[in-house]
């Protein structure tokens, strides 16, 4: 009797899995149809239902019989792909929607899977809408800080936190986020959702901000060698961004002057003077002092080389 009971239980279990798989596929087809029709309400409803069914199907235990494992692996892979599509459905519908709907669908996606691949590198449209609300900057920072716990190497989140910490005057914290940002970008391939040109632009903005923030923090600690390296790395990405380029050139001038004096290298002092001359040509509070610095640095280099 016991053996018969186990056999029946096994059949019941198999039937339950089959029903789940069938329900999942039906829900998946309905979700695809809702996405094509831009039916926001149905997308939101079906995405959650499809994901729940897909996760249940993907949890099917591996069979003991080796001959059955290949088919089992295919079923589990299919279920995971369906689950991933449910996340894509929310994301793609969100970015094509009006602000209120975009926020609602992003929040839904975050609840469904806070580590979704469609959130990683995809927070920009969400943050852009939130930033337009009263107190938007603070809201974006709070959202980014929370999301970073699930996506610690997301460049969008790290960029927000780098800028926020710097704006608050917390240079050490800004430098930590900036270093994480630079490190993360070194490992990130181009996302499939971005063209090569768009990725280069985004990557350039992040690297420019990251290296610049590091350089400023290092300069303020009189770590001139490290500041020189970081700010030089930032320069190619700062073209057209005078708000960052001017201070970068100014501090590169001072850093190279100090390094030149420390190691008795007049050529490096002259390099500091050149950076200062470039900084003086960019409008800003640093410009006048940069012009003065360039003349003083050249005079110091002449003196070091025995010239009058």
Long-range contacts (C-beta under 8 A, 24 or more apart in sequence): 17-57, 17-60, 20-53, 20-56, 20-57, 21-57, 21-75, 21-79, 23-53, 24-50, 24-53, 24-54, 24-56, 24-57, 24-79, 24-82, 25-82, 27-53, 28-54, 28-82, 28-85, 28-86, 31-85, 31-86, 31-89, 32-85, 32-89, 34-89, 35-89, 35-92, 35-93, 38-93, 38-96, 40-93, 40-97, 40-101, 40-105, 43-89, 43-90, 43-93, 43-105, 44-90, 44-104, 44-105, 44-108, 46-86, 46-89, 47-86, 47-87, 47-89, 47-90, 47-108, 47-112, 48-86, 48-108, 48-112, 50-82, 50-83, 50-85, 50-86, 50-89, 51-83, 51-86, 51-87, 51-112, 51-113, 53-82, 54-79, 54-80, 54-82, 54-83, 54-86, 55-79, 55-83, 57-82, 58-83, 84-117, 86-112, 87-112, 87-113, 87-116, 87-117, 87-118, 88-118, 90-118, 91-116, 91-118, 91-119, 91-122, 94-125, 94-126, 95-122, 95-125, 99-129, 99-132, 102-126, 102-129, 103-129, 103-130, 110-147, 114-147, 114-150, 114-151, 115-150, 115-151, 119-147, 119-151, 119-154, 120-151, 120-154, 121-154, 121-155, 121-156, 121-188, 121-191, 121-193, 121-194, 122-156, 122-193, 123-147, 123-154, 123-156, 123-157, 124-156, 127-156, 127-160, 137-164, 152-180, 153-180, 153-183, 153-184, 153-187, 153-188, 154-184, 155-181, 155-184, 155-185, 155-188, 155-202, 155-203, 155-206, 158-184, 158-206, 158-210, 159-205, 159-206, 159-209, 159-210, 162-209, 162-210, 162-213, 163-209, 166-213, 166-216, 171-216, 171-217, 171-220, 172-217, 174-213, 174-217, 175-213, 175-214, 175-217, 175-218, 177-213, 178-209, 178-210, 178-211, 178-213, 178-214, 178-217, 179-210, 179-214, 181-206, 181-207, 181-209, 181-210, 182-207, 182-210, 182-211, 182-214, 185-210, 204-236, 204-237, 205-237, 207-233, 207-234, 207-237, 208-234, 208-237, 208-238, 208-241, 208-244, 209-244, 210-234, 211-237, 212-238, 212-244, 212-248, 215-248, 215-251, 216-247, 216-251, 219-251, 219-254, 219-255, 222-258, 224-254, 224-255, 224-256, 224-258, 224-259, 224-262, 225-255, 225-259, 227-251, 227-252, 227-255, 228-252, 228-255, 228-256, 228-259, 231-255, 242-282, 242-283, 242-284, 243-284, 245-282, 246-279, 246-282, 246-283, 246-284, 246-286, 246-287, 247-279, 247-284, 247-286, 249-275, 249-276, 249-278, 249-279, 249-282, 249-290, 250-275, 250-276, 250-279, 250-286, 250-289, 250-290, 250-293, 252-279, 253-279, 253-290, 253-293, 253-294, 253-297, 254-293, 257-293, 257-297, 257-300, 260-301, 261-300, 264-304, 266-301, 266-304, 266-305, 267-301, 269-297, 269-298, 269-300, 269-301, 269-304, 270-297, 270-298, 270-301, 272-297, 273-297, 273-298, 273-301
